[in-house]
Amino acid sequence: MNKKDKIYVAGHRGMVGSAIYRKLHQEGYTNIITRTSSELDLRNQSAVQDFFATEKPEYVFLAAAKVGGILANNTYRAEFLYDNLILEANVIHECYKAGVKKLMFLGSSCIYPKMAPQPLTEDYLLTGTLEPTNEPYAIAKIAGIKLCEAYRDQYNCNFISAMPTNLYGPNDNYDLKNSHVLPAMIRKFHTAKIEGAPFVELWGSGSPLREFLHVNDLADACYFLMQTYDGKGFVNIGVGHDLSIKDLANLIKKIVGYNGELQWDSTKPDGTPRKLMSVDKLKSLGFTAKISLEEGITSVYKEFVEKYDQIIAKA
């Protein structure tokens, strides 16, 4: 990519897309195209056709998606499957038709089988049964990977895919009905702190192991791969180490400064027991994440406190 190349960031208002947008600006790119979902509904095939025919972007980051935590994934199963399938199919196909030089499709670590060996290497895809609670979303993301591979095979398109681990960072979703575990904990602990609540109730047993990557590290990795990687196989993006949900809760509790108790509701689902991504392929290409979990959560919590009233008003 050159500094004046026309680059479309799909999903630029989301956590991932906004991080990629910031990264491109930091690197001096000046011709970045964006559309809000109200301006361009990526589920609308004719609207996507018109957009690509008119704008003719040269590079595309496909970071737009319908996302959420266990509750949202399990409740809105049809929406998570349909919306993600249709938007990625529309964008990938129009990238081919418009002659886009390179596309990056962003997936998710939930593509891997529930009981796959750890750490999760890229070749474990489609080797077992998926986690039931987020199976529709996972199937949609697997379809996106396979679409990119198929368009590469049939049309020689330079379409690559990257699979991030669990993410957090600026512009995260703090709505308790559909957020992921880390931002949900930040909100719960902060609310309990300011209300003087004696305890915070959390879902599950606290035993599952999870890996967390700051979205700025993800943006750096995506930029790096768009500059250097042209392979067919997708690439995991993560930090290569994990911790238990219980340890995460205690870390966030410390950072927030909450002094009450933790109560675990074991009637609620834990999800996949462990999801540690192998980052050997990414490291072999020359990239390693830099932001530690404590450093990252501390910076995110500071931003959360500054915007707390806005976040609550949106909920």
N, C-alpha and C positions, 0 to 999 in steps of 0.2 A: 504493500500500500504506500502511495505517495501522499504528501500532505494535502494536496488539492483534489485527490480522488473523491468521488461522490460515495459516501458511506451511509447506509440506512441502518439505524439501530431500532429494531422492532421491540417495543416494550420499554421505551426509554424512561418511563415514569416509575417503573417497578424497581425493586432493590437491585437486581442484576443489571438491567438495562441502564439505569441511571449511573451505576458504577462504571460500566463500559463507556458511556457517554463522557463522564468526567475524565476517564483515562485518555480518551482520544483528544479531548480538549487540552489536557496537560501535555500531550505529546505534540501539539501544534496542528492538529487537523482542523480545517476550517470549513469543510463542505459536508457537514453532517446533516442528514435528513431525518426528521422525526414526524410522527403523527400520534396524536392521542387516540384512545379507543373510540371517542365520540367523533373524531375526524375521519377515522378509517377503522371500520370493523373488519378485522382480519378473518372473521368467519364468513364474510360476504365475498363470494368468489368474484363477482363482476367488479366490485369495488377494488379488490386487490389487483385484478387484471388492469383496471384503469390506472391505478397508482403506478404500477411498474412500467406500463406503456408510456406514461407521461414523464416520470422522474428518471427512469433508466439508471438506477444505482449500479455502481461498479462492485461494491463490496457490501455484504449484509451480515449483521449479527442478529440471529433470531432468538431473542431473549423474552419474547412475549409468550405468556402461558397463563392458564388458570391454575393457581397454586393454593395450597392450604395444608394444615396439619391433619392429624389422624381423624378428628371429628368431622372436619369439612370433607375430606376425601371419602370417608365412609358414608356420609349423609347424602352428598350430591354426586353419587357415582356416575349417573348418566351424563351430567354436565361436565364432569372432569374428563370423561372419555370423549364425548362428542366435541366439546369446545376445543380441546387440545388437538384432536385428530384433524378437525377441519381447518383450523388456522394454520397448522404446520404444513398440511398438504397444499393449501392455497399458496403460501409463501414460497415453499420449495419449488413447486411447479412453475410459478411465475419467475423465480430466479433463473430457472432453466430457459424459459421462453425469452426472457429479456437479455440473456447472455451475460449474466452476472459473473464476474471473474472469480469470485470466491465467496462462499457462504459458510458461516459457522452456526451450527444448530446446538443449542444448549439443552441438555437433558437433566437427568437426576440419578442419584445413587439408588433410588428405589427400583431401577430396572433389573437389579440383580435378584436371583432366587433367595427366598427367605432363609433357607438353611445352607447357603453356599459357604464353602470354606473361607476362612479369614486369613489375611486380608483379601479383599475382592479384586481380582485381576480382571482385565478386560475380556479375557477369553471365557469367563464364567457366564456370560450372557446366554440366556435360553438353555441353561443346563438343569433347571429345576423349577419348582412351583413358587410363584410370587407370594409376597405378604398379602393376605386377603383384604386388609383394610384400605390399602392404596393401590390395589390391582388395576382399576381402570386408568388411573393416572400413569402407572408404570407401563401399561400396554400402549398408551398413546405415545409415550416417550420412546419406547422400543420401535414403534412404527416410524417415528421421525428419524431414528438412526438408520433404519433399513431403507427408508425413502432416499436419504442422502447417499447411501451405498449403491442403491439401484440406479439412481440418476448418474452416479459416477460410472457404473458399469456400462449402462446403455448409451449414455450421451457424453461420457468423458467430462462431466462437470467436476470442478474442484470444490466439492461440498464436503466439509469436515464436521465432526461432532465432538463435543466435549461434555463429560459427565461430572458436574460438581458434587461434592459431598454436601452435608448440611451447612447452610449458609446463615450468616447474620451480618448486620451492619446498617449503615444509614438507609433510610426509607424502608425499613422493615415493617412488617404488619403486626400490630399489637392488639388486634381484635381477638378477644379470648375465644370467640366462636370458631375462628378459622386460621389462627396463627400457628406457627411452629413452636416447638418447646422452649427454645431459648428466649425469644421475645415475650412469650406468655409468662415465663418465670419472672422476667424483669418487671413486667407490669404488675404481676401478683405481689411480688415482694415490696415494690415501691408503694403500692396502694395500701398494703398491710402496715407498712412503716408509718405512713402519714396518718392512717386511721387508728394506729395503736392496736391493731388486731393481735390477739394472743398466739395465733397460729396461722399457717398457710397450708391449704390442702392442695396436694399435687396428685396427678393421675398415675396409676400403676404402682409398681413395687420399687421403682428407682434403680432396678438392677440392669436394665439394658445399657449397652455401651454405644456411645455415639461419638462421631468425629465432627468438629466444627471449624469452618473456614471463614475468615473475614472476607466480605464481598470485594474489598479493594484488592486483596490477593487474587481473588478469582478474576477480576478485571485485568490485572497485570498478566495473569496466565493466558487469558483469552487473547489479549493483544500480542503476546509472545507467540502463541500458536498460529495466529493469523499471519504473522510475519515469517514464520519458520517451518510450519508443518503442513504437508500436503498429502499425508497418508490416508488410506481408505479406512483403517480401523479407528474407532473413537478413542479418546484419551481421558482417563480419570484425572480430576483435579481435586486435590485435598491436601492435608497436612501429614498424613501417614501415621497418626497416633490418635487414640480416643480416650474417653473417660466415661464413667458411669453417670447416668442421669442424676443419681443421688449426689455424686461429687460435683456435678455441674450446679445443682441446686445450692449446695453449700458454698461454692465459689461465688455465685450470684448473690446469695444472702450476705456474704462478707462484703462484696463490692457495694451493694446497696446500703449496707449498714442496718439491716433488719435484725432484731434481737429476739424475735419470737420463735415458736417451735415449728417443725415440719410434720405434717400428717400425710401419709400416703394412702390413697384410696385404691386398694388392690382389686376392687371390683371392676375398675376401668382397665382397658387394654394397654399392654406394654408395647405392642407392635413388634417389629423384628428384634430378636435378642441382641444382634450386633451388626453394625454396618461400618466396617473399617475398610476404606479404599486403599488399594495398593497404588502408590504414586511412583513406582519404579520406572514406568514408561516416561512419565512427565520429567522425572529427574534425569533420565538418560538423554532427554532432548535438551536439557540445560536449564530447567526452571525449578525453583524451590520457594514455597511460601515463606513469608518473613514475619507476619504479625502473630505474636503469642496470644493465647486465648484470654489470659487475664488482662493484657494490654488492650485487646480488642473489645472485650466486654466493658471495661472501664470507660473507653471512649464512647461506646454506644450508649451506655447508661447516662453519661453526661449530656449527650444529645437528647435522650429520652426525657430527662428532667426538664430541659429547656423547652421542650415541645409538649409537655405532659397535658396541659389544658387543651391543646388542639387535638391531641390523640384521643382523649376522653370524649371530646365533643363529637368526633367522627364516629365513635363506637355506637 
